[in-house]
Amino acid sequence: MQTIKAAVCHEFGAPLVVEDIQLRAPEFGEVEVTLDAVAICHSDISYASGAWGGSLPAVYGHEAAGIVSAVGDHVSSVAVGDSVVVTLIRSCGTCPTCAGGKPTGCETPYDGDHGPIRTSDGGKLHQAMACGGFAEKVVVDQKQLVKISDKIAKDVASLIACGVITGVGAVVNSAGLRAGQDVVVIGAGGVGLNAIQGARIAGARRIVAVDMSEEKLEDARAFGATDGVLATLDAPWRAAYKALGGKGADAVIVTVGAIPAYEQALRHLGAGGKVIMVGMPHSDAFAKYEPVVLAALGQGMVGSKMGDVVIQRDIPWMVDLYEQGRLQLDSLISGRWSLDQINEAIEDTKGGKARRNVIVFKR
């Protein structure tokens, strides 16, 4: 066991506590990564607030990048010294879902209570989302990693681990958007901006961003939105309908976990279109809709977990797009913070103006 610093959640809704924890060495198929950066995702905030329950104490954080510092037996995909993106997508590769090409829906459970981390006195410490990235180091399964170029800054690379693959993947994989189709993206935060640029890359005709803030709509235009609609309008779908030339969208990407957004999403949708459900409301939240409308218009609602990506396939493609200047990553970062400032970074993220805040580790 080695001692590292981590931000630990001891009580839902309370500030995280930066303290010493224990990390064991990587075992069969596992890799130790010394982190350079970990971004703050709204999923981390929701978990830490108790929105979805879970085991405590816990270390959250799942959008990270760093350098491989140790490997266990039977690791062939990476070597010590490699630069990697660290994701939460832990896939067994053999369950029916993995075998069907959907590793984000792996059916093999992971017991985070018995993972590689312990409290400083050896007690139980939950490795949340199979990652526990709010820490100086992580030990994860080798399938959770993708090797990247040393030339890419790690704070930028960390964004690819969740926000980028989720947003871009929701458009390209989950919606299967074709060139010339129209898209409405509800929510222009970190994931929403990536859905917008995913639609741009896929060749969408019109991309309409819907958000509560004019400032966020300006961000959306910078990432490729052709039009912006304030969600505070009495009937924002009418403005979106007008922007699309008098028709509904082929795909509506809901990137916020807000019930009003889900209840309004179908109003933006055209005949034969699909609502792609990305944002994660609290566990006890319910939305209402009329099934007869979906049936009559041939519409659909599709859940999208982590953009339905296959990380070994999709992350290298996205990195290549970034290196070509076709995928914006640097401008997604709103602020850089130290691990000791993590609670300030979380509060800033909750304020709703941040694109992505990143914790940067000093070596």
VEXDREN-2710 file (C-alpha; in Angstrom, 1 decimal):
% VEXDREN-2710
k/r/px/py/pz
1/MET/0.0/0.0/0.0
2/GLN/1.1/3.6/-0.7
3/THR/-0.3/6.8/0.7
4/ILE/-1.8/9.4/-1.7
5/LYS/-3.9/12.5/-1.3
6/ALA/-7.6/12.4/-2.3
7/ALA/-10.8/14.4/-1.9
8/VAL/-13.2/12.2/0.1
9/CYS/-16.9/12.4/0.4
10/HIS/-17.9/11.4/4.0
11/GLU/-21.5/12.8/3.9
12/PHE/-23.8/13.6/1.0
13/GLY/-24.1/17.3/0.5
14/ALA/-21.1/18.1/2.7
15/PRO/-17.8/19.5/1.4
16/LEU/-15.2/17.0/0.2
17/VAL/-12.3/16.5/2.6
18/VAL/-8.8/16.4/1.1
19/GLU/-6.9/13.7/3.1
20/ASP/-4.5/10.8/3.0
21/ILE/-5.8/7.5/1.7
22/GLN/-4.2/4.2/0.9
23/LEU/-3.8/2.8/-2.7
24/ARG/-2.8/-0.8/-3.4
25/ALA/-0.6/-1.9/-6.3
26/PRO/-2.3/-2.9/-9.5
27/GLU/-3.2/-6.6/-9.8
28/PHE/-4.1/-8.8/-12.7
29/GLY/-5.2/-6.7/-15.7
30/GLU/-4.9/-3.4/-13.7
31/VAL/-2.9/-0.3/-14.3
32/GLU/-1.8/2.5/-11.9
33/VAL/-2.0/6.0/-13.4
34/THR/-0.4/9.0/-11.8
35/LEU/-2.9/11.8/-12.7
36/ASP/-2.1/15.1/-14.1
37/ALA/-5.6/16.4/-14.4
38/VAL/-9.2/15.4/-13.6
39/ALA/-12.2/17.4/-14.7
40/ILE/-15.3/18.0/-12.6
41/CYS/-18.5/16.5/-14.2
42/HIS/-22.0/17.2/-13.0
43/SER/-22.4/13.5/-12.4
44/ASP/-19.7/13.7/-9.7
45/ILE/-21.6/16.6/-8.1
46/SER/-24.9/14.7/-8.3
47/TYR/-23.4/11.6/-6.6
48/ALA/-21.8/13.7/-3.9
49/SER/-25.1/15.4/-3.2
50/GLY/-26.8/12.1/-2.7
51/ALA/-29.0/12.3/-5.9
52/TRP/-28.4/8.7/-6.8
53/GLY/-27.5/7.2/-3.4
54/GLY/-24.4/5.0/-3.1
55/SER/-21.8/3.9/-0.6
56/LEU/-19.8/6.2/1.7
57/PRO/-17.1/7.3/2.3
58/ALA/-16.3/7.6/-1.4
59/VAL/-13.8/9.1/-3.8
60/TYR/-15.5/10.5/-7.0
61/GLY/-14.0/11.8/-10.2
62/HIS/-14.0/10.0/-13.5
63/GLU/-12.8/12.3/-16.2
64/ALA/-9.0/12.1/-16.0
65/ALA/-5.6/11.9/-17.8
66/GLY/-2.1/11.1/-16.7
67/ILE/0.9/8.9/-17.0
68/VAL/1.1/5.1/-16.4
69/SER/3.2/4.6/-13.3
70/ALA/2.8/0.8/-12.7
71/VAL/1.1/-2.2/-14.4
72/GLY/-0.2/-5.5/-13.1
73/ASP/0.2/-9.0/-14.7
74/HIS/-1.4/-9.6/-18.1
75/VAL/-1.4/-5.9/-19.1
76/SER/-0.6/-5.5/-22.8
77/SER/-2.4/-2.4/-23.9
78/VAL/-0.2/0.2/-22.1
79/ALA/3.2/0.4/-20.6
80/VAL/4.9/2.5/-17.8
81/GLY/5.5/6.0/-19.1
82/ASP/2.5/6.1/-21.5
83/SER/0.2/9.1/-21.6
84/VAL/-3.4/7.9/-21.2
85/VAL/-7.0/9.1/-20.9
86/VAL/-8.7/7.4/-17.9
87/THR/-12.5/6.7/-18.2
88/LEU/-15.2/5.2/-16.1
89/ILE/-16.1/2.7/-18.8
90/ARG/-15.1/-0.7/-17.2
91/SER/-16.2/-3.4/-19.6
92/CYS/-15.7/-7.1/-19.2
93/GLY/-15.8/-7.8/-22.9
94/THR/-17.8/-11.0/-22.6
95/CYS/-21.3/-10.3/-21.3
96/PRO/-24.1/-10.1/-23.8
97/THR/-24.0/-6.3/-24.0
98/CYS/-20.2/-6.0/-24.4
99/ALA/-20.3/-8.8/-27.0
100/GLY/-23.0/-6.9/-28.8
101/GLY/-20.7/-3.9/-29.2
102/LYS/-22.1/-1.8/-26.3
103/PRO/-19.3/-1.7/-23.7
104/THR/-20.9/1.3/-22.0
105/GLY/-23.7/-1.0/-20.8
106/CYS/-21.5/-3.8/-19.5
107/GLU/-23.6/-6.1/-17.3
108/THR/-20.8/-7.4/-15.1
109/PRO/-21.1/-5.5/-11.8
110/TYR/-18.1/-3.8/-10.2
111/ASP/-17.8/-3.7/-6.4
112/GLY/-16.3/-0.3/-5.6
113/ASP/-16.4/-1.1/-1.9
114/HIS/-13.7/-3.7/-2.4
115/GLY/-11.5/-1.8/-4.9
116/PRO/-7.9/-0.6/-4.7
117/ILE/-8.4/2.2/-2.2
118/ARG/-8.8/2.3/1.6
119/THR/-9.0/5.0/4.3
120/SER/-5.7/6.0/6.0
121/ASP/-6.5/3.5/8.8
122/GLY/-7.3/0.7/6.4
123/GLY/-11.1/1.1/6.5
124/LYS/-13.6/0.8/3.6
125/LEU/-13.4/3.5/0.9
126/HIS/-15.6/3.3/-2.1
127/GLN/-14.0/3.8/-5.5
128/ALA/-16.9/5.6/-7.2
129/MET/-17.7/4.9/-10.9
130/ALA/-14.8/2.4/-10.9
131/CYS/-12.4/5.3/-11.1
132/GLY/-12.0/7.5/-8.0
133/GLY/-10.2/10.2/-9.9
134/PHE/-10.3/13.0/-7.3
135/ALA/-6.9/11.6/-6.2
136/GLU/-3.3/11.9/-7.1
137/LYS/-3.3/8.3/-8.5
138/VAL/-5.8/5.7/-9.5
139/VAL/-5.7/1.9/-10.1
140/VAL/-8.1/0.9/-12.8
141/ASP/-8.8/-1.9/-15.3
142/GLN/-6.7/-1.7/-18.4
143/LYS/-9.8/-1.5/-20.6
144/GLN/-10.6/1.9/-19.0
145/LEU/-7.6/3.5/-20.6
146/VAL/-6.7/4.8/-24.0
147/LYS/-3.1/5.7/-24.9
148/ILE/-2.7/9.2/-26.3
149/SER/0.1/11.3/-27.7
150/ASP/2.5/12.9/-25.2
151/LYS/2.0/16.2/-27.1
152/ILE/-1.5/16.7/-25.9
153/ALA/-1.8/18.6/-22.6
154/LYS/-3.3/16.4/-19.9
155/ASP/-5.8/19.0/-18.7
156/VAL/-7.2/19.1/-22.3
157/ALA/-7.0/15.3/-22.6
158/SER/-9.0/14.7/-19.4
159/LEU/-12.1/16.3/-21.0
160/ILE/-12.2/13.5/-23.6
161/ALA/-12.8/10.9/-20.8
162/CYS/-16.4/11.9/-20.3
163/GLY/-17.8/15.2/-21.5
164/VAL/-16.5/15.0/-25.0
165/ILE/-17.2/11.4/-25.7
166/THR/-20.7/11.7/-24.1
167/GLY/-21.7/14.8/-26.2
168/VAL/-20.1/13.9/-29.5
169/GLY/-21.1/10.2/-29.1
170/ALA/-24.7/11.1/-28.4
171/VAL/-25.0/12.6/-31.8
172/VAL/-22.8/10.3/-33.8
173/ASN/-23.5/7.0/-32.2
174/SER/-26.8/7.2/-30.3
175/ALA/-28.7/9.5/-32.7
176/GLY/-26.9/8.2/-35.8
177/LEU/-27.1/11.7/-37.3
178/ARG/-26.7/11.9/-41.1
179/ALA/-25.4/14.9/-43.0
180/GLY/-28.1/17.4/-43.8
181/GLN/-30.3/16.5/-40.8
182/ASP/-31.4/19.1/-38.2
183/VAL/-30.6/19.0/-34.5
184/VAL/-31.8/20.7/-31.3
185/VAL/-29.5/20.5/-28.3
186/ILE/-31.1/21.3/-25.0
187/GLY/-28.5/22.6/-22.6
188/ALA/-25.3/24.4/-23.7
189/GLY/-23.0/23.3/-20.8
190/GLY/-20.0/21.1/-21.1
191/VAL/-21.8/18.1/-22.6
192/GLY/-24.1/20.2/-24.7
193/LEU/-21.3/22.1/-26.3
194/ASN/-19.8/18.8/-27.3
195/ALA/-23.1/17.6/-28.7
196/ILE/-23.2/20.8/-30.7
197/GLN/-19.7/20.3/-32.2
198/GLY/-20.5/16.7/-32.7
199/ALA/-23.5/17.7/-34.9
200/ARG/-21.3/20.2/-36.7
201/ILE/-18.7/17.5/-37.4
202/ALA/-21.4/15.1/-38.5
203/GLY/-22.7/17.6/-41.1
204/ALA/-25.9/18.8/-39.6
205/ARG/-27.8/21.4/-41.6
206/ARG/-29.1/23.4/-38.7
207/ILE/-28.1/23.1/-35.0
208/VAL/-30.3/24.9/-32.6
209/ALA/-29.1/25.4/-29.0
210/VAL/-31.6/25.9/-26.2
211/ASP/-30.5/27.2/-22.9
212/MET/-31.6/29.5/-20.0
213/SER/-28.7/31.9/-20.5
214/GLU/-27.8/34.2/-23.3
215/GLU/-24.2/33.8/-22.4
216/LYS/-24.4/30.0/-22.9
217/LEU/-26.1/30.6/-26.3
218/GLU/-23.1/32.7/-27.3
219/ASP/-20.9/29.8/-26.3
220/ALA/-23.0/27.5/-28.3
221/ARG/-22.6/29.6/-31.4
222/ALA/-18.8/29.5/-30.9
223/PHE/-18.9/25.7/-31.0
224/GLY/-21.1/25.4/-34.1
225/ALA/-24.7/26.2/-33.3
226/THR/-26.5/28.0/-36.1
227/ASP/-29.2/29.3/-33.9
228/GLY/-29.9/29.9/-30.2
229/VAL/-33.2/29.9/-28.4
230/LEU/-33.8/31.0/-24.8
231/ALA/-35.5/28.2/-22.8
232/THR/-37.2/31.0/-20.7
233/LEU/-39.5/31.8/-23.6
234/ASP/-43.2/30.8/-23.2
235/ALA/-42.8/28.3/-26.0
236/PRO/-39.2/27.8/-27.0
237/TRP/-40.0/25.0/-29.4
238/ARG/-41.9/27.5/-31.6
239/ALA/-38.7/29.6/-32.0
240/ALA/-36.7/26.4/-32.7
241/TYR/-39.3/25.3/-35.2
242/LYS/-39.0/28.6/-37.0
243/ALA/-35.2/28.4/-37.0
244/LEU/-35.5/25.0/-38.6
245/GLY/-37.5/26.4/-41.5
246/GLY/-40.9/25.4/-40.2
247/LYS/-40.2/21.8/-39.2
248/GLY/-39.3/19.8/-36.2
249/ALA/-35.8/18.4/-35.6
250/ASP/-34.5/15.0/-36.7
251/ALA/-32.8/14.6/-33.3
252/VAL/-33.2/16.4/-30.0
253/ILE/-30.3/15.9/-27.6
254/VAL/-31.2/16.5/-24.0
255/THR/-27.9/17.2/-22.1
256/VAL/-29.3/18.5/-18.8
257/GLY/-30.9/16.4/-16.0
258/ALA/-34.0/18.6/-15.7
259/ILE/-37.5/17.3/-16.0
260/PRO/-38.9/20.4/-17.8
261/ALA/-36.2/19.8/-20.5
262/TYR/-37.4/16.2/-21.0
263/GLU/-41.0/17.2/-21.0
264/GLN/-40.4/19.9/-23.7
265/ALA/-38.0/17.8/-25.8
266/LEU/-40.8/16.0/-27.8
267/ARG/-42.2/19.4/-28.8
268/HIS/-39.0/20.2/-30.6
269/LEU/-39.1/16.9/-32.5
270/GLY/-40.3/16.2/-36.1
271/ALA/-42.0/13.2/-37.5
272/GLY/-39.7/10.1/-37.4
273/GLY/-37.2/11.9/-35.1
274/LYS/-35.6/10.7/-31.9
275/VAL/-35.0/12.3/-28.5
276/ILE/-31.6/11.3/-27.2
277/MET/-31.7/11.2/-23.4
278/VAL/-28.2/12.1/-22.0
279/GLY/-28.9/14.3/-18.9
280/MET/-29.4/12.4/-15.7
281/PRO/-32.2/13.6/-13.4
282/HIS/-32.4/12.5/-9.7
283/SER/-33.6/9.0/-9.1
284/ASP/-37.0/10.0/-7.9
285/ALA/-37.8/12.4/-10.8
286/PHE/-40.5/11.5/-13.4
287/ALA/-41.5/13.1/-16.7
288/LYS/-44.9/13.0/-18.5
289/TYR/-45.5/12.5/-22.2
290/GLU/-48.2/11.2/-24.5
291/PRO/-47.3/7.8/-26.0
292/VAL/-50.0/8.3/-28.7
293/VAL/-47.9/11.2/-30.1
294/LEU/-44.8/9.1/-30.4
295/ALA/-46.7/6.3/-32.0
296/ALA/-48.6/8.4/-34.5
297/LEU/-45.5/10.3/-35.6
298/GLY/-43.1/7.4/-35.5
299/GLN/-40.9/9.1/-33.0
300/GLY/-38.6/7.5/-30.4
301/MET/-36.8/8.2/-27.1
302/VAL/-33.4/6.7/-26.7
303/GLY/-31.2/6.6/-23.6
304/SER/-27.5/7.4/-24.3
305/LYS/-24.9/6.3/-21.7
306/MET/-21.5/7.8/-22.3
307/GLY/-22.4/8.5/-25.9
308/ASP/-22.5/4.7/-26.6
309/VAL/-18.8/4.9/-27.3
310/VAL/-16.3/2.2/-27.8
311/ILE/-13.3/4.1/-26.3
312/GLN/-10.6/2.2/-28.1
313/ARG/-12.3/3.1/-31.4
314/ASP/-13.8/6.6/-30.7
315/ILE/-11.2/8.3/-28.5
316/PRO/-8.4/8.0/-31.1
317/TRP/-10.7/9.4/-33.7
318/MET/-11.6/12.4/-31.5
319/VAL/-8.0/13.0/-30.6
320/ASP/-7.2/13.0/-34.4
321/LEU/-10.0/15.6/-34.9
322/TYR/-8.5/17.7/-32.2
323/GLU/-5.1/17.6/-33.7
324/GLN/-6.5/18.7/-37.0
325/GLY/-8.3/21.6/-35.3
326/ARG/-11.7/20.3/-36.1
327/LEU/-12.7/19.4/-32.4
328/GLN/-12.4/22.3/-29.9
329/LEU/-11.1/21.2/-26.5
330/ASP/-8.8/24.0/-25.1
331/SER/-11.7/26.5/-25.1
332/LEU/-13.9/24.1/-23.1
333/ILE/-11.8/24.7/-20.0
334/SER/-13.2/27.5/-17.8
335/GLY/-10.8/27.2/-14.9
336/ARG/-7.9/25.3/-13.5
337/TRP/-7.8/24.5/-9.8
338/SER/-5.6/22.5/-7.3
339/LEU/-6.9/19.5/-5.4
340/ASP/-7.1/21.7/-2.3
341/GLN/-9.4/24.0/-4.1
342/ILE/-11.8/21.2/-5.2
343/ASN/-14.8/22.5/-3.2
344/GLU/-14.4/26.0/-4.7
345/ALA/-14.2/24.4/-8.2
346/ILE/-17.4/22.4/-7.5
347/GLU/-19.3/25.5/-6.3
348/ASP/-18.1/27.4/-9.4
349/THR/-19.4/24.5/-11.6
350/LYS/-22.8/24.6/-9.7
351/GLY/-23.1/28.2/-10.6
352/GLY/-23.9/27.2/-14.2
353/LYS/-21.5/29.4/-16.1
354/ALA/-18.5/27.0/-16.3
355/ARG/-17.9/25.0/-19.4
356/ARG/-15.5/22.6/-17.6
357/ASN/-13.4/23.1/-14.4
358/VAL/-10.3/21.0/-14.2
359/ILE/-8.3/19.9/-11.1
360/VAL/-4.6/20.0/-12.1
361/PHE/-2.0/18.0/-10.0
362/LYS/1.5/19.3/-9.4
363/ARG/4.3/16.8/-9.4
END
